[in-house]
Amino acid sequence: MNETWLERLEMLLAGYSHLGIGSDVASLNSSELWALYLYLSRLADE
């Protein structure tokens, strides 16, 4: 897997668009984006 975590976050956001998170992403700082990435990654692994 060569993509960065931000690229993977974009893919996860697309896959979980029904959660309505996409519109809020622009206002998040990098640590909040990292936390969101970890959360969505865990959801994807279930």
Backbone torsions as a table, in degrees:
resi	resn	phi	psi	omega
1	MET	NA	109.0	-174.9
2	ASN	-98.0	-9.0	-177.7
3	GLU	-73.8	155.8	177.5
4	THR	-79.7	167.2	-179.6
5	TRP	-64.9	-30.0	177.6
6	LEU	-68.2	-38.4	176.3
7	GLU	-65.7	-41.2	178.0
8	ARG	-66.6	-36.4	176.8
9	LEU	-59.8	-42.0	177.5
10	GLU	-58.6	-42.8	179.4
11	MET	-66.5	-41.5	178.9
12	LEU	-64.8	-40.6	178.2
13	LEU	-61.7	-38.4	177.6
14	ALA	-65.6	-40.6	-179.4
15	GLY	-71.0	-25.8	-179.5
16	TYR	-114.8	33.8	-178.5
17	SER	-62.0	-24.8	178.9
18	HIS	-65.0	-14.9	177.2
19	LEU	-78.2	-14.7	177.2
20	GLY	75.5	24.8	-177.0
21	ILE	-83.8	-27.4	-171.4
22	GLY	-51.3	-39.5	-177.1
23	SER	-71.5	-19.9	-178.2
24	ASP	-93.1	-11.6	-172.7
25	VAL	-61.1	-36.8	-177.6
26	ALA	-62.8	-25.0	-178.0
27	SER	-92.1	-0.8	-177.9
28	LEU	-87.0	145.5	174.4
29	ASN	-86.7	177.5	-172.7
30	SER	-65.0	-35.7	179.2
31	SER	-71.2	-34.3	176.0
32	GLU	-69.3	-38.4	176.2
33	LEU	-63.2	-40.7	178.3
34	TRP	-62.7	-43.6	178.6
35	ALA	-63.1	-41.0	177.0
36	LEU	-63.5	-41.9	177.5
37	TYR	-59.3	-46.1	179.7
38	LEU	-62.5	-42.6	178.9
39	TYR	-60.8	-51.3	-178.7
40	LEU	-66.9	-33.2	176.3
41	SER	-63.2	-40.3	177.9
42	ARG	-65.8	-40.8	176.8
43	LEU	-61.5	-40.8	-178.3
44	ALA	-66.9	-29.1	-177.7
45	ASP	-81.1	-12.7	-178.2
46	GLU	-76.1	NA	NA
